[in-house]
């Protein structure tokens, strides 16, 4: 590969972002993060009880007992017994009961599929996290040591495996409770620094959207601003649920989401979701222009690139059928997500030197967030040093039109710090 770096024009990406990150990741993996086994065990029991309660509710709604974990039995209940519309049989002559099918039914107001979705979420939290994480605690250190893959995603994002600590859900109360099990050693706290809405800031820069740039410059809450404009509600005292809807639209549009996809995410009718997207593009015409020009570039060159020169190849972009839609969405998102990934990479490379004299260690990276373990007496100094590095990580290579801002938190566990 080495002789090809120069001809592909990616020597700088390799020498300034990939190679120097390796020892940083190695040190983070060796440090690991302390996990409270008893907390996980208590949560496993709690999830088991909630699953049992949900099963009782589901059986009551179905009018009899059946195996909730069996897609075949669930399909028969929903579409044969209850006669709900939208049942489709696959090759095995069983109805499809994937999350998308259940979400559509739940959006129509049906209680049973909504409860099954809740049950499945509990089952996943229990098996994937509260049960499995206990098996990953190192007997010698009492810590969980994840493995980072530097080339795990083609956009430049890191991937975390054995166990994956990047996909612990934070949107639900139960997911947040799992983060309570990640704790600081005695005399220390966990400290989280998180880029605030970095992808929307990068979009505002790349797509040259003056109103978004100005909103960031003025320190407005972008999701609240979008909600205010889309739903005609005042920003002050806004219902968090409405802001969440706007957030889904903001991020959904970045990822090239369709009216169908947004309808499913928000559990609202498709026509309503499409109207949201149409209004959004009218409000921010630069976003549509950015999308179209990025797709054209990808078709012409076979790749798109980040502001730092990382190339993300787009071989499927000229394909026909559903694959083409997916490839276009990936191409639209890649320069934004990839630039964000490059910025945090650059911050991580500079971080060891910045905190070398402090009693602090960088433990985890979760996309836009860095998590540290710090002695209680050094928290303020560490936050100041880490923030300086993170907020200036794009410079001098790329001067963004929108300032990076970093939010910080601290506490005895990850949930409290985030």
C-alpha positions, 0 to 999 in steps of 0.5 A: 500500500505504501507506494500507493499513498502518494499517487492516491494523494493520501500520504498526509492522512496516513502520516498525520492521522492514522499512524500517530493514532495507533499508540494512543489507542493502544494506551486507551485499550490497556487502561480500560474502564472500571465496571461495577459487576454488582450494578450490572447484576442488579440491572439484569434482574430488574430487566428480567422482571420488566420483561416478565411484566411486559409478557403478561401485558402482551399475553393479555392484549393477545387474549392468550399465552404465546412465545413472545420471542417467536416471530412465527407465533407473533406473526400469527397473533397479529395478522391471523388472529387479530387481523391487522393489515400489512402482514407479508409472508416470507420464503418460510411461509411465516409473517415478517415481524421485524422492527420496521413492521412492528413500528409501522403497526405501533405508529397506527396506534396498535398497542400489542406491537408497541409492547413487543418492541419494548420487550425486545429492547429490554431483551437486547439490553439484558443479553447484549449489555448487562449479561454480556458485559459481566463476562468481559470484566478482566479478572486481574484489573476489574476493568473492561478493555475494548478493542478499537479498530482504526479501519472499522468504518470507511468514513474514518470513524473508529469501531469498538469490539469485544465488547462494543462500548460505542453503541450503548443506547443513551436515548432510553432511561434503561440505556443510561442506567447501563452507563451507571455501571462504568465507574471511576476508581476511588479518589477519581471521577469520570470526565466526559468531553463531547463535541456539541452538534459537530456534524451540523456545524460541519454541514453549516460550513460545507453547505455554506448555510448562513442562517445555521452558521449565524445560529451557531455563532449566536449560541442558539440551540439548533434543534430548538431553533429548527423545532421553532421554525418547523412547528411554530412554537416558541423556543422558551419552555419548549416540550423536549419531545418537540425538540427531539422531533426536530433533532430527528429531522436535522440528523435524518436529513444529514443522512439523506433520510426519506419521508418513509424513514422519518415517519418510522423514526418519529412514529408519525404518518408518512405524509406528515414526515414528508411535509417536514422534509419539504419544509426543511429544504425550503428553509435551508436550500443550501442543504439540497445543493450540497447533497446534489453536488456531493452525489455528482462528485461521487459519480464522477470521481468514484469517491467523496472526501473529507475536509482533511483529504480522507477519501471515502470510495463510492463504487455503488453510487451509479447502481440502479435500484434500492442499492443506489439510494443507499449509496447516495445517502452514504456519499452525502453523509460521508464527508460530514461524518468523516470530517467529524471523525478526522477532527476527533482523531486529531484531538486524540493524537494531541491529547497525551501530550496535553495531559501528560503532567496531569493525573488523568487518563483518556479511556474511551472514544465514542464518536464525538465524545472522549471519556477520561478518568481523573483525580478529583483535585485535577478535574478543572485543569484537565477539562481546560487542557482537553477542551483547548485541544478538542476545540482547536483540533481542526487547525491549522489544516482546516479553518471552519466557518463555525466554531467548535464547542465542547461540552463537559461533565463529570461524575462518579460514573459515566451516566453522571459525567455525560 
